[in-house]
Amino acid sequence: MRGMTDGMTIGERVAFYRQRRGLTQVVLAGLAGRTEDWLRKVEHDVLPLDRLSVLRRLAYALDVALGDLIGEPVLMAWADEPGRRTVPALRVALMDHRQFLTGPRPGEPVRLDTLAINLDEQWGDYQNSRYARLTQRLPLLITDAQAACQHYGATSDDGLRAHALAAAAHQLATALLTKLGEADLAAISASRGLAAANASGDILMIGSLYRSVAHALLSIGEFEQERRAYATCRKVWPEIKVMCSSQPLPLDEYIAGIGDVDRVINMLVMPANVADAFQRLVEAGYTSRLI
């Protein structure tokens, strides 16, 4: 029914899909575990409907996709397969090739003070479970933050601040995507945020983003990658107290678990002098994963 309900509020969509299914307010309220009075207020937009758990329950009872109920056909679209969800606008923002280019983008970037205000407002949306509103606004925030990083560079005070704001924006995207079950995209967002945090030099932000990276990796079962993120953070920032939820493994047990010594060497060598180490690995024949 997308297109037909584009101009409706969420409450009006609830009423539309309820009537389409031939359900009374009493019946739908019962299916959602709420009262008839509550549903009546929702349909008349007297009560806000922003909690994801309630939205999911209503969507299930109405037999519609959550994206249809929220009314985000572009920002939150669902694939045909059950349980396969994507957030296209966020995916586009996170994977925008322009973030890998050097030099400023055409036009004036958003002011950093404005970016900070928008970021605070959207963290408020997340903390108050206003996920529909956040999903609508977050892609533009990510795009603006990336543009600011390119405009200001990474050496000036404004550049360092821009990267810190970009790191926080990606951390917010990671939290939202994890909440929505988009674990793979959350891991990408966390990695992008960590890169921005490293450029900012903000130790607290770096530590916070390492936590986000580890959480995202755990959510998709990447326990090995989570341990590597933990080990890297301990090595590079010894002053930060880091905790790892996966059980630490001695090296011999780790190698036994992988089952291939050569693969471990190819994957885990992290020397101080990369060029010299690269040459030594090539000479020793460990080239299967070297670029």
N, C-alpha and C positions, 0 to 999 in steps of 0.2 A: 504493500500500500504506500510505498514511498512515492513522494510527489504529491499525492492527494492530501497527506497530513503535514506537508512541509511548513505551512503557516500556522499550525496549531501549537498551543502550549502542551506541556507534558500532561497536565490534567485533562485537557481536551482530547488528547490521544487516548488516554485511559478510557474515557467515556466512549470514544469512537470505536475502539476495539472491543469494549465490553458489549456495546449494542450490536456490533457485527456478529459476535458469538451468541447473541440472544441471552445474555446473562443479566440478571437483576443486580442491583447494588448489594443486596443482602447476600446473594450467592458469591459474587466476586470477593466481597469483603471477607466472607468465611474462608474462601480458598486462600486468601492472602494472610489469614490469621489476624484480621483487623475488624473494626466495627463498621457498621453501615454509615454512622455519622462521620467517621474518619474518611471513608471513601468519598462521601458526598463533598466534604471539604477539599479533598484532593482534586476531584473532578472540576471544582469551581475555582481552583488555584488559590484557595484560602490557606491551605497547608502546603509547604514546599515538599517536593518529592525528590530528594537528592541522595538518600542513602542507597548504596549499591545493593545491599542485601534485600531491601524492600523492592527496589526496581526489578531485580531478578525474579523475586517471588511473583510479582504482578505479571511480568512478561511470561513466566511459565504458566500461570493460571490463564492468561489470555491467549496462549499458544502463538506468541509472536517473538521475533528476535529482539533482544535487548536494544539493539541499534534502532529498530523501528520505533520502539516505545520512547526512547530518548530523543529520536528525531535528528540523528547525526548521520545521514546517508553517505557523506563524504568523509567526515572525521572519524566515524566509528562504523565500519562496515564489516559484516560477518560473511565468511565463506560458506559454501553450500554444505560442506561436511560438518556434522554435529561436533560442537566443541572446538572447531577451528576458527579462531577469531583473529582479526588483524585490526590495526589502527593506522590506516593508510597515511593520514596527514602527519602523524608523529614519525612514521617510518620514513616518509619523504624528507622531513626536516632533519632527522638523524643521519640519513644517508646522502644528503645533499653534497654533490661533488665539489661545490664551490668552497666548502670548508677546507679542502685540501689545497686550494690555490693560494699563491702568495700575493700580497698586495691588497689594498682596500677594494671593496666592491663599489660600483658606481652609486652615486647619491650619498646623502648624509645618513649616518647611522643614528639609531635612537640614542638619546642622551643617557649616560650611565645612571644618573639619578632616577630617571623615568624607568629604566630597566630594573633598578633595585626596588622601586615601588611596585612594579608589576610582579616581580618575583615574590615579594612579601605577600601580596594579595593572593597569588596563586598557591603559595604554601598554606595560606588561610583556607582556601577552597579545599585543599587536600585534607587538612586537619579537621575540617567540619563536614567531610564526606560529600562535598558538592562536586562529584566526579563528572557529571554531565557538563557543567560549566567549565571545569578544569580541562577536560578533553577538548573543548572548543577553543580555549585560549592558549594552551601550552605549545602547540606547534609554532605559533608566531613568536612566542617568547624564545624558543630554541633558535629560531632563525635570526631574530634580532641579536641574541647573545653571540652567535657565530659571526655575524656581520661586525659587531663591535670589536671582537677579538682581532679580526682581520684589519679593521680600520686603525686601531690603536697600537697594534703590534704587541710585543711581549717584553719590552724593555722599559717603557715609560711607566709612571705611576698609574696613569689611566689604563695602560695596557695590562698591568698586573691586576687592577681592579676588574677590568672587563673579563679576564680569564677566570677570576674568582667567581664572578657572577655567572659565567657560563658553566662553571663546574657545579654551582648550586642549582642551576636550571636543569642540568642533566641528572643531578641527583634526584630532583623532584620528578623528572620523567621516569627515572628508574623505579622510584617508589610507586608511581601510578601504574606503570606497566606490569610490575610484579603483582600489584593488587588485582589487575584485570586478567592475570594469568598469561601475559605475553612475556614469558620468561626469556626466550631467545633475544627478543628486542630489548628487554631490560638489561641483559648482559652487554649488548652493544652500547646502550646509553651509558651504563656505568663506566665502560672503558673510555668512551668519549669524554665523560666527565672527569675521569682520573687524569687524562692527558691535559685537560684544561687546568686542573688543580696543580699538577706538576709545573705547568708554565707560570702559574700565579705565585708559586713559592709559599703558599699559605699552608702551614703544617697541619693545622686543625682540619682544613678542608681536605687535604691529602689523606689524612687518617680516616676521615668520614667517608670519602669516596672509596678507599680500600675496603671499608666495611660494606659499602653498597655493592662493590664488585664481588666480594666473597659471598654475600647474600644472594645475588643474582646467579652466580655460578652454582651455588648449592641448590637453588630452586630448579635448575635444569640438570642436576645430577653430575655436574662437573667437579667432583671432589678433588681430583688431582690438580686441576687448575686453581681451585680454592686454596689448596695447600701451597701452591707456588706463589699465589698472591700474598699469602701470609708470610712466607719466607722472604720474599722480595721486600716487603714493608719492614720486616725486622732488620734486614741487612742495611737498607738505605736510610731508614729513620729509626735508629736504636733508641732515641729518646721517647718514642711513642709506645705506649703500652698496647700491645696487640693481642687479641685472643682469637683462637681458631677453633671452630666447633667440630671440625673433623679430627679424629685421633691422630696425633703425630706418629710418624713411622720412622724407625731407624733406616739408614740407607740400605743395608742388606735386605731388609724386609720389603722396602720400596722396590728395589731391583727385582726381587723374587716375584713381587706382584705384577710388575710389568712383563717379566719373563724374557727380557732381551737387553743385555748390557749395552750393546751398540746403540740401541734406540735411546736408552737413558742418557748416554754421553751426547748423542746428537741433540737431544731435547733440552738438557739441563745445564750444559756448560755456560757459565755467565762470568767470564774473566774481566779483569779491569782493562786490559789492553785488547780490545776486540780484534783489531787488525792482526796482531801477532797470533792470537788464539785461532783466528780464522785460518791463517796460513798453516799452523801446526795441525789443525784438524784435517785440512785438505791433504797435507803430506801423509797423514796417518790413514787416509782413506775414508774419513767420516764425512761424506758429502751428500748423503741422501736427503738431508733437510737443510742444507746450507744454500743461501741465495747469494 
